[in-house]
Amino acid sequence: PAPEREAVFETIDEEVAAETLEEIDPRVQVSIVESLDSDRAADIVEEMDPDAAADLLGDLTEDRSDEILREMEPEERQEVTQLLEFGEHTAAGRMTTEFLAVSETAVVNDAIEALRTFEGSREALATVYLTGPGQKLTGAVPLVTIAISSPASQLSTLSEPYIACAPDTPEDDVAALFDKYNLLTLAVIDEHGRLAGIITADDVITMLRHS
């Protein structure tokens, strides 16, 4: 029942609440968040993956969304605000800005250190992306390859051909790329070749479930 549901979300840990919200039907998400005060809602939304948070705020009224954004920490607010600017049914609207990228000159041990401090979703860890000057995407290394390689190995020598799409790619085309290449993650790059975000298989499953 709604009153009990809302009481639970008022009291449970923010991280648990965020993970739970991401698995709930969007209409129920909205109902729960509407019942919370803006400060509590912001604490929970901050713990969500940026793409999931943007989808949720996009389903709220503009006034309510603005109230929650004002209560969020600057860094999380900026990430979510950027995603809100994109069309919901495009690659950019489905991507997360929490991805693992290291310099193209890095070695395996550098990637392992980055893994230890990464705070994004587990799904995003499937691929470590390599970037060159100007944050341009230059390569991609599967996590499993890193796990079985020498700590001193150059990541550039372990890199595989990567699949990427533009921010305005329709979500149907995104799903087709995942199916065609059996992807775990898909890079989204801007017109300058810079890595803007990634889409995970989990994102695609959610997209298809709600389509």
GIWOFEN-V744922 format. One line per field, one symbol per residue. ss: DSSP state (h for helix, s for strand, l for the rest). psi: psi as a letter, one per 30 degrees, with the letter a starting at -180 (. if undefined). burial: # if it has 16 or more other C-alpha atoms within 10 Angstrom, else .. A space follows every 10 residues. Layout:
ss: ???
psi: ???
burial: ???
This chain:
ss: lhhhhhhhhh hllhhhhhhh hhlllhhhhh hhhhhllhhh hhhhhhhllh hhhhhhhhhl lhhhhhhhhh hllhhhhhhh hhhhllllls hhhhlsllll ssslllshhh hhhhhhhlll lhhhhhssss slhhhsssss sshhhhhlll lllshhhhls lllsssllls hhhhhhhhhh hlllsssssl lllsssssss hhhhhhhhhh l
psi: keeeeeeeff flkeeeeeee efflkeeeee eeefflleee eeeeefflke eeeeeeeffl leeeeeeeef flkeeeeeee eeefflkehl eefflkgjlj klkfflleee eeeeefgkga leefffkkkk kakggkkflk kkeeeefglk ffkkeeffkl klklllegkk feeeeeeeee ghlelkkjka fggkjfalkl eeeeeeeeef .
burial: .....#..## ...#..###. ##......## .####..#.# ########## ########.# ....#.###. ##...##.## #.##.#.### ########## ####.##### ##..#....# ...####### #...###### ###.##.... ...###.##. .#.####..# #..##.##.. ..######## ..######## #.##...... .
